[in-house]
């Protein structure tokens, strides 16, 4: 800093000297060029010299002031740096003291731990010596070696553990049975409450009300042309004689029956009943019904939550609108069963989507009219045709227990179907016809030789047959069950399937005298 100040002073001095030299040179030039100059001119030169000297002094003064200011600022900066250095040195000294204290603490702890370890090692050694001494004394007292005593102890422990294990297993079994029954009831009640519906049994009707009896003649037409055309185009039979004031429409296909009913109502309202107009009205009604069925099938799929289904399957689902089972509409039954199945699947952590699709398609075989077979087989064939998942197809194939359940989803679909169909008010059947059907099942079984008793159970879905062990042996039991099932299949009409169970048992009684 001092060197800088001295350099600045030297620079200012040299600057003043240079100014003086320039002034003197200027004066010599003026003197040489104008030796005979006038007095006022000399006075002017002296004034310029004085002015230059004054300016030089001012510059030197200003330079000294600036140099002094710079020196003062430099000294302040040096003082501040020295103060910071002192502060930092103090902090470092404090931290060094703290670190040295921690080092001493660590050394003390290590020393303490080392002493504790030495003490523990010594105690461990004393314990081992005592243990060895006790073992030797025990061997002398019991006359058993170490291995023999060990084996005896393990045998005792194993026996006690086995008894404890058996007791615990029995307790857990009892608790599981108790809790599982309660849990199952809660799940079913919750699912049924979730699927509760105000739906009341519906009855399909095949009757069309006539405004007057004269219209029957117009329906028949000249030489029966109108009625023949109508029956040919719709595929139904018309009965105009059984019920006065009504026309009874008869057909096994509910869709055909609906088309015939709507078409006949339109013809009666229009009044033009003739072959050409009949064909036109029937074709138009078919188109309307097909469109309505597709819309109903699409609505059913959306309500259930099934999307991206093939259009043909949606059309088949729409046929549920006109299909009834013991008075229960198939659309309402499918919706109710799906709500039940999905709720139960959620409770049991099953695959909800498989249960959803299984419940949706479980009865689709009932609306397949082009082929013959049970509605289960028809439904399975239809779903496989459209490459539906095998898990869903298995749910459809097993929902009446025609074969053992392959998954928990199949069992859920079966349970939901039973709940929906068996709940009070869901279905309706003529009581006398129901009783007669059960009697016919029992009679079919009793018609074979060697049958002792036969009972129709599970609402006619199973026949239990008890044979006389003296007349029927074990080898003939399977053959007899197959023959009874075949007879029922050929001679009787029944919903779903009928399971035949043949039971043979032998009892021997002796009396001690």
Residue pairs with C-beta under 8 A, 6 or more apart in sequence:
1 71
1 74
1 75
1 78
4 70
4 74
5 67
5 70
5 71
8 63
8 66
8 67
8 70
9 63
9 64
9 67
11 63
12 59
12 60
12 63
12 64
12 67
13 60
15 56
15 59
15 63
16 56
16 57
16 59
16 60
19 52
19 55
19 56
19 59
20 52
20 53
20 56
23 48
23 49
23 52
23 53
26 48
27 45
27 49
30 37
30 41
30 45
34 41
135 146
138 144
138 149
139 145
139 146
139 149
142 149
144 152
187 344
187 347
187 348
188 344
188 419
190 343
190 347
191 339
191 340
191 343
191 344
191 347
191 416
191 419
192 340
192 419
192 423
194 339
194 340
194 343
195 336
195 337
195 339
195 340
195 343
195 420
197 332
197 335
197 336
199 329
199 332
199 336
200 425
201 327
201 328
201 425
201 426
201 427
201 428
202 324
202 327
202 328
202 329
202 332
203 324
203 327
203 428
204 254
204 257
204 322
204 324
206 248
206 249
206 250
206 251
206 257
206 261
207 243
207 246
207 247
207 248
207 249
208 246
208 247
208 249
208 261
208 264
208 265
208 268
209 245
209 246
210 216
210 245
210 246
210 247
210 268
211 268
213 244
213 245
215 268
216 240
216 247
218 226
218 273
219 226
219 227
219 230
219 238
219 240
219 247
219 264
219 267
219 268
219 273
220 226
220 227
220 240
221 227
221 229
221 273
221 274
221 275
225 275
226 273
226 274
226 275
226 278
227 238
229 275
229 278
229 279
230 238
230 260
230 263
230 264
230 278
230 282
231 237
231 238
233 278
233 279
233 282
233 283
234 251
234 256
234 259
234 260
234 263
234 282
235 251
235 253
235 256
235 260
236 249
236 250
236 251
236 256
236 257
236 260
237 249
237 250
237 251
238 247
238 248
238 249
238 250
238 260
238 264
239 247
239 248
239 249
239 250
240 247
240 248
242 248
247 264
249 257
249 260
249 261
249 264
250 257
251 257
251 260
252 369
253 369
254 319
254 322
254 323
254 324
255 289
255 293
255 319
255 322
255 367
257 322
258 289
258 322
259 282
259 285
259 286
259 289
262 285
262 288
262 289
263 278
263 281
263 282
263 285
266 281
266 285
267 273
267 277
267 278
267 281
270 277
270 281
290 315
292 318
292 321
293 315
293 318
293 319
293 321
293 322
294 311
294 314
294 315
294 318
295 318
296 317
296 318
296 320
296 321
296 331
297 313
297 314
297 315
297 316
297 317
297 318
297 319
297 320
298 314
298 318
300 317
300 318
300 320
300 331
300 334
300 335
300 360
301 307
301 309
301 314
301 317
301 360
303 335
304 334
304 335
304 338
304 356
304 359
304 360
305 356
306 356
306 357
306 360
310 386
312 386
313 361
313 364
313 382
313 386
316 364
316 367
316 368
316 382
317 334
317 360
317 364
319 367
320 329
320 330
320 331
320 334
320 363
320 367
321 329
321 330
321 331
323 329
323 330
323 366
323 367
324 330
325 333
325 363
325 366
325 421
325 427
325 495
326 421
326 427
326 428
326 429
326 495
327 427
327 428
327 429
328 421
328 426
328 427
328 428
330 363
330 366
330 367
333 363
333 420
333 421
333 426
334 359
334 360
334 362
334 363
336 420
337 359
337 362
337 413
337 416
337 417
337 419
337 420
338 356
338 359
338 360
338 416
340 359
340 415
340 416
340 419
340 420
341 355
341 356
341 358
341 359
341 412
341 413
341 415
341 416
342 352
342 355
342 356
342 359
344 350
344 355
344 412
344 415
344 416
345 351
345 352
345 355
345 356
345 409
345 412
346 352
348 408
348 412
350 408
350 409
350 412
351 391
351 409
354 389
354 391
354 392
354 395
354 407
354 409
355 395
355 409
355 412
355 413
355 416
357 388
357 389
357 392
357 395
358 391
358 392
358 395
358 396
358 399
358 409
358 410
358 412
358 413
359 395
359 413
359 416
359 417
361 379
361 383
361 388
361 392
361 396
362 379
362 395
362 396
362 399
362 413
362 417
363 375
363 379
364 379
364 382
364 383
364 396
365 373
365 374
365 375
365 376
365 377
365 378
365 379
365 380
365 382
365 396
366 375
366 378
366 379
368 375
368 378
368 379
368 382
371 378
371 381
373 381
374 496
374 497
375 496
376 396
376 397
376 399
376 400
376 402
376 497
379 396
380 393
380 396
380 397
383 392
383 393
383 396
384 393
391 407
391 409
394 406
394 407
394 410
395 407
395 409
395 410
395 413
396 413
397 403
398 404
398 405
398 406
398 410
398 413
398 414
399 410
399 413
399 414
399 417
400 414
400 417
400 461
400 496
400 497
401 414
401 499
402 497
405 411
405 414
420 426
421 427
434 460
437 460
437 492
437 494
438 456
438 460
439 456
440 492
441 454
441 456
441 460
441 463
441 488
441 492
441 494
441 498
442 454
442 455
442 456
442 463
444 463
444 484
444 487
444 488
444 491
444 492
445 451
445 454
445 463
445 465
445 484
445 500
446 454
447 487
448 480
448 483
448 484
449 471
450 467
450 468
450 471
450 472
450 476
450 480
451 465
451 466
451 467
451 468
452 466
452 467
452 468
453 465
453 466
454 463
454 464
454 465
454 466
455 463
455 464
456 462
456 463
457 463
457 464
458 499
460 494
460 495
460 498
461 496
461 497
461 498
461 499
462 498
462 499
462 500
462 501
463 484
463 488
463 498
463 499
463 500
463 501
464 501
464 503
465 480
465 481
465 484
465 500
465 501
465 502
465 503
466 503
466 504
467 477
467 480
467 502
467 503
467 504
469 504
469 505
469 506
472 480
472 504
474 504
477 502
477 504
478 502
480 502
481 500
481 501
481 502
484 500
484 502
485 498
485 500
488 494
488 498
488 500
489 498
